[in-house]
Amino acid sequence: MSKLWDDPEFAAACSTRMQELHKDLVYARARDRQASKTFRKLWDDPVFAGACAERGRETLLERWKDPIFAAAASKRGRETMLKLWEDPVFAAVMAKRSAKQGRKVMLKLWDDPEFAKAVAERSRKQMLERWEDPEYAKAQSERMKERWQDFEFSQAIAENSRKVMRKMVLQKWKDPKFAKMIAEQSRDQMLEQWKDPEYAKNQLELLRKRWDDPEFAKLQSERNRVRINTPEFQRARKIGYWKSVAKRSAERVISEHGTHSRYLNDDCRCDDCRLAYSKYRRELKRKRI
């Protein structure tokens, strides 16, 4: 076949014949389908696909080195893209895709602490330089005053600030040390406040008024009922109750006998101590603490 195709007359005759055959739409479509299937099978081979891709890349690089080809290809591509962007559907899809891809890229970049720090520092310097200009500062101040007169704008800013603060607080509360510190500070503050008789009186009066509200009383009762029915609360309540019983019994025995009862590792064998110890052990066994 190679020798035959070297003959110009044979090549010309075959070319003419193929052009005539392709004028028949049925034949042309059948050939296209067959060629498509053949190339699909070929491209399923990783070796063939890699070789073709590499060869195509090298060929394209060589062609783009020609200034005439590069200029013509750039012009043709620009005209094609302009026509495509005139379609509103295409423009909307591409804008959405670009925004999504850009967001992914920026998120990856912001995951890098050095990048985030550099951008934040550069933004801070730029803002400081701008605000050093009195005219810029005055214009921005007037602009913000006008915008804050808009109720929707002010509400949106306030809502966004609340979300940011809530996120920051939740992030801090995940730190056990911070949570423990705040809990201790709150406890100390509440203890100091309740030492004030006037504060305690006002709080109790306020609590009585709130419990006079049927809806509040119903809501609190429902919350307490749900909380009390949990196994964790029941166990904690039993342990706390019997610890208080043991403490009161020990205090009573100390005041009467000058010693602890036997269940607190003492050797007192009086009837009161033995009775208290036996009762405590029975209840402890029954409650299964």
Secondary structure, DSSP 4 states (H G I P E B T S, - for coil): -HHHHTSHHHHHHHHHHHHHHHTSHHHHHHHHHHHHHHHHHHHTSHHHHHHHHHHHHHHHHHHHTSHHHHHHHHHHHHHHHHHHHTSHHHHHHHHHHHHHHHHHHHHHHHTSHHHHHHHHHHHHHHHHHHHTSHHHHHHHHHHHHHHHTSHHHHHHHHHHHHHHHHHHHHHHHTSHHHHHHHHHHHHHHHHHHHTSHHHHHHHHHHHHHHHTSHHHHHHHHHHHHHHHTSHHHHHHHHHHHHHHHHHHHHHHHHHHHSS--GGGT-----HHHHHHHHHHHHHHHHHT-
